[in-house]
Amino acid sequence: MHVPEEFLYAHLEETLAGLPCHLQTNSSKGRFLVASRKLLQREKVLESEAYLTTVLPSWKKRICRGCFAAHSSRLSIKCQCNQAWYCSEACRESHARSGTNGAQCPVPHSLVCPVLSHFGGCKCDADMESVLHMCLDVLALQHLDTQARRAGEQRRASLGHADFLLLQDHSDDFNEDDRRGWLKALAFLEGALHKAAWPGQVPAPKELLHIVGRIAANNFGIYRTRGGKVASGRQGMALEKASIGGQAEELTSNAATGTPASQRPCSISLAKLPAWPLAQTALTKELPGQGQSVSYPQHASTADYQHSTAGDTVEHSDVDSHSTHVKHSCEQPCKKVCSALLDSLRLSEGDVCHKTRRAKIPAGAAPHMVQPVQNVTTVGDADSSASAGAGLGAGAPSGHGTPGKAQQHSSAAEPAAVPEATIDRVPAAPDQTASVASAGRSMFNSADVESCDTAGSSAHDLRERATAAEELIGRELYIRASLLNHSCHPNCVVARSAATAAVHALRDIEEGEELTISYIDLGLPPSARCDELRKNFFFECTCDRCTEEKAEGATKCTYERSKIKGAQSCAPKRRGRKARISR
Ligand SMILES: C[S@@+](CC[C@H](N)C(=O)[O-])C[C@H]1O[C@@H](n2cnc3c(N)ncnc32)[C@H](O)[C@@H]1O
């Protein structure tokens, strides 16, 4: 469906009406949001409901598609397509009629069910399969809009397919392997649409690739805490090394089987889609007796886990990403921290800050929480959700870009039973509980950090350490929140609760200043951040922090840019000059 560009822009501006921010565009950054007036720290800049949501196949039996609540045990009611599970008959009926409760663009399941009935034979990797579900929902929205237009009706949904077209499409930037993998998966979707006699237009895989290109650059990951056991070191070595929280983490991935996904029969393997923003996905949560708090999992954790052990309580003084990092320390000289991480946190060897020992969180207590308002981070018991990670891939976020890595697990793989208390519920009420996870900041002890040092770990080791505590269980798309560009020194944070994203100012922001969030883990060393952004979001970060670090010579490209179609290599040229990447 062709929608004129001017219409899209006018519509986009309409969706921002009344907010303290407006849209600007430039050639290097595309569209971005700018403060229309001075914003105060913590002020809510915008709030958006999820446009679409999807759940990874391994979680489909635990998350009710009707009300989107997560459950500790397998649900007993399912749809005949075997792709949607429910906590009650009422949820099943309402899902069939009007889609998932709370979604901004609910797609009636009855429309997509015949297509999903053919997904049983999908040989894609689990993450990819979930994206195919999202693609199908996009086609369903397009179909509903077309039908309504033909009937001369105004669709009741506040957003429609045109809004999806507003999102930036990066499919032309996919590298050849990814492109091939996606085209194969999309051919499967095309086949399923034909078999189900899809009532709308059935686009060819090449056209469908533009849907994936939009999802890729704009989706938010839904994560949950993986529990007390964590995979450390490189993903391929996770099984051997993952012993920090007790016994080795069980992986259903290639790391465990030793078989690269690319060699598994009938599987399509390719790089994962990035799910952003991992780092600044803040979660609001209501806990009995603790009131509402906001957790900043990744940021806080990259700082915390250095010396934290189960049961520790670590103090923080601010929610600002820099100060969160800086305040992390714990009466132990920071030389124990991997030097690359030290650099990125802007700490010096020997810096000492203050760890406060407080009451231990009993086993089975709620997941880790950060309460910036009260300046307290409680570090949960490492074993409190030990079973949660069993049977799952090494929850590194998608977007590592390397095919066949540990996060790939078969769609049949299901999480082991998780005690109710360790699951972050996904409530129907948006302001209650976070959909998922905070990072496991109790996961790494100082001995482990030392071993990281002595092993001379790479940037990606750190990344994997930071994210192995989280497991990607689904994805969400937001329209307005997708207009926020990235900065490694962001001035905003996205607070997520079930199917809602609220953007808050991290500090006072002057009128006319660009609003930015982080798409990645800011605790990563400069070269890893640079890799992540290039590989997954196809741009070169020019924020003040990167510029400063580049000037200090800290940023080194380690990703083979040549893999991206039409791009120049990042490898230093013969005469020692670094190739520059122009977008
Ligand atoms: C979620 S979208 C952000 C909105 C986007 N600029 C647009 O026009 O729709 C993510 C994409 O925006 C671009 N982007 C985000 N932050 C950027 C930055 N700091 N510099 C350059 N491009 C950026 C990249 O192309 C990235 O893949």
PDBQT file of the ligand as one rigid body, heavy atoms in Angstrom, charges set to zero:
ROOT
HETATM    1  C1  LIG A 601      14.430   3.917  16.386  1.00  0.00    +0.000 C 
HETATM    2  S1  LIG A 601      14.986   4.757  15.017  1.00  0.00    +0.000 S 
HETATM    3  C2  LIG A 601      15.124   6.406  15.572  1.00  0.00    +0.000 C 
HETATM    4  C3  LIG A 601      14.348   7.372  14.709  1.00  0.00    +0.000 C 
HETATM    5  C4  LIG A 601      14.941   7.536  13.348  1.00  0.00    +0.000 C 
HETATM    6  N1  LIG A 601      15.959   8.562  13.354  1.00  0.00    +0.000 N 
HETATM    7  C5  LIG A 601      13.889   7.843  12.315  1.00  0.00    +0.000 C 
HETATM    8  O1  LIG A 601      14.104   8.706  11.464  1.00  0.00    +0.000 OA
HETATM    9  O2  LIG A 601      12.856   7.173  12.325  1.00  0.00    +0.000 OA
HETATM   10  C6  LIG A 601      16.628   4.138  14.989  1.00  0.00    +0.000 C 
HETATM   11  C7  LIG A 601      17.425   4.579  13.799  1.00  0.00    +0.000 C 
HETATM   12  O3  LIG A 601      17.666   5.978  13.856  1.00  0.00    +0.000 OA
HETATM   13  C8  LIG A 601      18.991   6.286  13.435  1.00  0.00    +0.000 C 
HETATM   14  N2  LIG A 601      19.723   6.845  14.580  1.00  0.00    +0.000 N 
HETATM   15  C9  LIG A 601      19.421   6.730  15.881  1.00  0.00    +0.000 A 
HETATM   16  N3  LIG A 601      20.279   7.401  16.647  1.00  0.00    +0.000 NA
HETATM   17  C10 LIG A 601      21.177   7.963  15.830  1.00  0.00    +0.000 A 
HETATM   18  C11 LIG A 601      22.337   8.774  16.024  1.00  0.00    +0.000 A 
HETATM   19  N4  LIG A 601      22.739   9.133  17.221  1.00  0.00    +0.000 N 
HETATM   20  N5  LIG A 601      23.031   9.160  14.926  1.00  0.00    +0.000 NA
HETATM   21  C12 LIG A 601      22.655   8.796  13.682  1.00  0.00    +0.000 A 
HETATM   22  N6  LIG A 601      21.555   8.023  13.431  1.00  0.00    +0.000 NA
HETATM   23  C13 LIG A 601      20.819   7.599  14.485  1.00  0.00    +0.000 A 
HETATM   24  C14 LIG A 601      19.606   4.960  12.993  1.00  0.00    +0.000 C 
HETATM   25  O4  LIG A 601      19.411   4.848  11.609  1.00  0.00    +0.000 OA
HETATM   26  C15 LIG A 601      18.780   3.925  13.731  1.00  0.00    +0.000 C 
HETATM   27  O5  LIG A 601      18.751   2.692  13.089  1.00  0.00    +0.000 OA
ENDROOT
TORSDOF 0
